[in-house]
Amino acid sequence: MEQIAWDDFAKVELRVGKILTAKPFPEARKPAYILEIDFGSELGTKRSSAQITHLYKPDELVGKLIVAVINFPRKQIGPVMSECLVTGFYNENGEVALCIPDKAVPLGSKLA
């Protein structure tokens, strides 16, 4: 495993957001949702494409806190401009389980 310097890690803006909407993304190559995520008044809302359809239904995602990288360049994914990367972990079946805080924290909080 390659080691990185603390300064490299500190550049990554991992922030907490709350999913406002989750809609199917039929144009995606792999099954995905389009998420609108609120990162608080300082950072605002951002859109993301997330391949999390195997473990989550859209209605159960709304209101969920997530952790996302918000300082990657925007990326065009089909007709959607993705503005952040929602984080998660692959389970034994290759499905993505979201990385989520287990307690309430303010929107926009940076990973400590």
C-alpha positions as CSV (number, residue, x, y, z in Angstrom):
1,M,0.0,0.0,0.0
2,E,1.4,3.4,-1.0
3,Q,1.7,5.9,1.9
4,I,0.7,9.5,1.5
5,A,1.7,12.6,3.4
6,W,-0.8,14.2,5.8
7,D,-0.8,17.3,3.6
8,D,-2.1,15.1,0.7
9,F,-5.0,13.8,2.8
10,A,-5.8,17.3,4.2
11,K,-6.5,18.4,0.6
12,V,-9.5,16.1,0.3
13,E,-12.7,17.8,1.3
14,L,-14.8,15.0,2.8
15,R,-18.0,16.6,4.0
16,V,-21.4,15.6,5.5
17,G,-24.5,16.2,3.4
18,K,-28.1,15.3,3.5
19,I,-29.8,13.7,0.6
20,L,-32.8,15.9,-0.5
21,T,-33.9,13.9,-3.6
22,A,-33.0,10.6,-5.1
23,K,-34.2,9.8,-8.7
24,P,-33.5,7.0,-11.1
25,F,-30.9,7.7,-13.7
26,P,-32.0,5.6,-16.7
27,E,-29.3,7.1,-19.0
28,A,-26.5,5.7,-16.8
29,R,-24.4,2.8,-18.2
30,K,-24.7,1.1,-14.8
31,P,-27.8,1.4,-12.6
32,A,-27.5,4.6,-10.6
33,Y,-29.5,7.4,-9.0
34,I,-29.2,11.1,-9.4
35,L,-28.9,12.7,-5.9
36,E,-29.4,16.3,-4.8
37,I,-27.4,16.7,-1.6
38,D,-27.5,19.6,0.9
39,F,-24.1,20.5,2.4
40,G,-25.4,23.4,4.5
41,S,-25.6,27.2,3.9
42,E,-21.8,27.7,3.3
43,L,-21.5,25.0,0.6
44,G,-25.0,24.8,-0.7
45,T,-26.5,21.9,-2.7
46,K,-24.7,19.6,-5.1
47,R,-25.7,16.9,-7.5
48,S,-24.1,13.5,-7.8
49,S,-24.6,10.2,-9.7
50,A,-24.4,7.3,-7.4
51,Q,-24.3,3.6,-8.2
52,I,-26.1,2.5,-5.0
53,T,-29.3,1.0,-6.5
54,H,-28.7,-2.6,-5.3
55,L,-28.9,-1.7,-1.6
56,Y,-31.1,1.4,-1.5
57,K,-34.5,2.6,-2.8
58,P,-34.9,6.3,-3.7
59,D,-37.5,6.9,-0.9
60,E,-35.2,5.5,1.8
61,L,-32.3,7.7,0.7
62,V,-34.1,11.0,1.2
63,G,-33.1,12.6,4.5
64,K,-30.1,10.3,4.9
65,L,-26.7,11.8,5.9
66,I,-23.8,10.8,3.7
67,V,-20.1,11.6,3.3
68,A,-18.9,13.0,0.0
69,V,-15.8,14.4,-1.6
70,I,-16.8,17.9,-2.7
71,N,-13.5,19.2,-4.2
72,F,-13.1,17.0,-7.2
73,P,-13.6,18.7,-10.5
74,R,-17.2,18.4,-11.8
75,K,-17.7,15.4,-14.1
76,Q,-20.1,15.0,-17.0
77,I,-21.9,11.6,-16.6
78,G,-24.3,11.4,-19.6
79,P,-26.8,14.3,-19.3
80,V,-25.9,15.0,-15.7
81,M,-23.0,17.1,-14.3
82,S,-21.8,15.4,-11.1
83,E,-20.5,17.9,-8.6
84,C,-19.4,15.6,-5.8
85,L,-18.4,11.9,-5.1
86,V,-20.6,10.1,-2.6
87,T,-18.5,7.6,-0.7
88,G,-19.2,4.0,0.3
89,F,-17.7,0.5,0.6
90,Y,-18.2,-2.5,-1.5
91,N,-19.8,-5.5,0.2
92,E,-19.0,-9.1,-0.5
93,N,-21.4,-9.0,-3.5
94,G,-19.8,-5.9,-5.1
95,E,-22.7,-3.6,-4.0
96,V,-21.9,-0.2,-2.5
97,A,-22.9,0.5,1.1
98,L,-22.9,4.2,1.9
99,C,-20.4,5.7,4.2
100,I,-22.6,7.5,6.8
101,P,-22.2,9.2,10.1
102,D,-23.8,7.2,12.9
103,K,-24.8,10.4,14.9
104,A,-26.3,13.7,13.8
105,V,-23.7,16.3,12.8
106,P,-24.1,19.7,11.1
107,L,-24.4,19.7,7.3
108,G,-21.1,20.6,5.7
109,S,-19.0,19.2,8.6
110,K,-15.5,18.2,7.5
111,L,-14.2,14.7,8.3
112,A,-12.1,15.0,11.4
